[in-house]
Amino acid sequence: MTTQTATPSPPRAAAPATRRAVDALRSPARRTVLLGVLCFTVMCAIGMQGWISVSLGGFDLGIFDQGTRGYAHFGLPVSTLKSYHHEFPPGFSLLGDHFSPVLALIAPLYWIWDDPRSLIIGQALLFALGVPLIRRIAAHAFAAAQPRTARRAADVAGLVYALGWPLLVASRVGFHEVAFAVPLTLLMLERGLARRYGTVVLAAVLLCCTKEDMGLMVGAYGLVLLLRTRRTEDRAGRFTGLGLLLGGPIASAVAITWLIPAMGGEPGYYWNYDALGADGGDVLKHLLHNPFLLVQAAFDQPLKPLLLLWLFGTLFLLPLRSATVLCAVPLLAERILSSNPNHWSIARHYDSMLWPILLTAAIEVLGRMSSAERPARTVRRARLLGLGAAGVALVAAVPIGLVQLAVPSSWEPRASEAALVRAAALIPDGASVEADNQIAPRLTARTDVVLVDGTPRGREYVLTRSDKRSFPFKTDKEQADRIQLLLAHGYRQLWAEDGVVLLHREGDEPVPGEHVPGPGSKPVQDEVPSDVGHNLFRG
């Protein structure tokens, strides 16, 4: 019996570098990583640009920095910037402002780097986590399409999400707790499509811990699940849908009615619907008598219909053909019915919560149209609609956020902001400070800082500006008058440059109007300046 020895085949020639690059791009996992890195890099760059140019203020980056630092030291998320300015009593924590215990999950970043910029990095990471989820949503939606079409859809969806203008805007205005809502919403929607309802419930619970109103969105998704499983054998889906439909609104009601007041919050503090009624019960009574009141409130300002037109029009109205769009109804109603002009533009972080919902709904519609069982004409129409919507979304991202990254002057602070940085360096560690909104985040890590506002607080140092309006003042004259008041009552000017003034308290002489919030303090809201609410693209 003879044994044959296999002759080893000669080694293959190494593939050229270009072929290896193409193979890497063809790998779905590697494309997911590349798109995730792209999303993180762009969002982090925009946030860091805001830090370098001193355009991120104490409201809200400084507030969340103070609160997260509290969690990082195993305490409550206390923010003096928030509590002093809005006159909340001692013991108030951010859980009494918005019920967002999920914020504690980002605290470990402060064990690595105790700096407000950790929040910028953390938010970019949270947004990037949505890339693999939106690609999986596209895979579910295009499961019945040709494989090549499905792969392209996942790639385009990942790119459109990664450079989505709502994420760019949210990154530009600083960190907010709703950054958690973006990947958690995508996780809930994706696991729902996969019928993995245990993870759906987990994501829903975390969403309810992200902000008190997210329970309403969770409830709306419960309705979506019920609609989709009503004629199927998916009993688990129906039970989950019913649980979310009931549990989400109950969670919101509990947080608003009991949990927030228990943490020092003021019941009804964020009620901005006086045109409808004094509270929820009052609104229901008014609507029973006059249902048209909702329509009046939704269209009483030109910016409100423009907001809806922008949100849905830039996606070619595609989300309106998917039941998933119901999840956006509570979040949109909060803004459209609100009397607060800050809610009507796209210049703030609010659209980042809608982006996962609207994009998922659009993908689902395109996936149905692209099924291999559909007529070729319908598939071609879906391809054109998808490419058109993707193109508009990506083009919109250029002026809203991307172009600023390429402008060198956008990476430099203006003269006034640069002077604020130089003045802040003169304040010793551990000092008590009243600071201009724009410089407050650079002092939260090493001083006891509150916002310089309409009420003197009697702090050791006051860092403010005299010739450029800064939140919350309505005019720069108010700021100049404040400086003169302090100079006339025990403060001395230490430094002044480019309109920035640093004052130091030399004695115990009381300043007229000086006040520190006490146990009986009644929280107040800011008055919105008259120039807010007239431009869709500006705050």
Secondary structure, DSSP 4 states (H G I P E B T S, - for coil): ---PPPPPPPPPPPPPHHHHHHHHHH-HHHHHHHHHHHHHHHHHHHHHHHHHTT---IIIIIHHHHHHHHHHTTS----HHHHHHTTPPTT--GGGTS--GGGGGGTHHHHH--STHHHHHHHHHHHHTHHHHHHHHHHHHTTTS-HHHHHHHHHHHHHHHHT-HHHHHHHHT---GGGGHHHHHHHHHHHHHTT-HHHHHHHHHHHHTT-TTHHHHHHHHHHHHHHHHTTSS-HHHHHHHHHHHHHHHHHHHHIIIIIHHHTTPPTTTT---TTT-SSHHHHHHHHHH-THHHHHHHTSSTHHHHHHHHHHHTTTTGGGGSGGGGGHHHHHHHHHS-S-GGGSSSSSTTHHHHHHHHHHHHHHHHHHHT-TTS-HHHHHHHHHHHHHHHHHHHHHHIIIIIHHHT-GGGGS--HHHHHHHHHHTTSPTT-EEEE-TTTGGGTTTTSEEEE--SS----SEEEEESSS--TT-SSHHHHHHHHHHHHTTTEEEEEEETTEEEEEE-S-PPPTT-----TTPPP--PPPPTTSSS-TT--
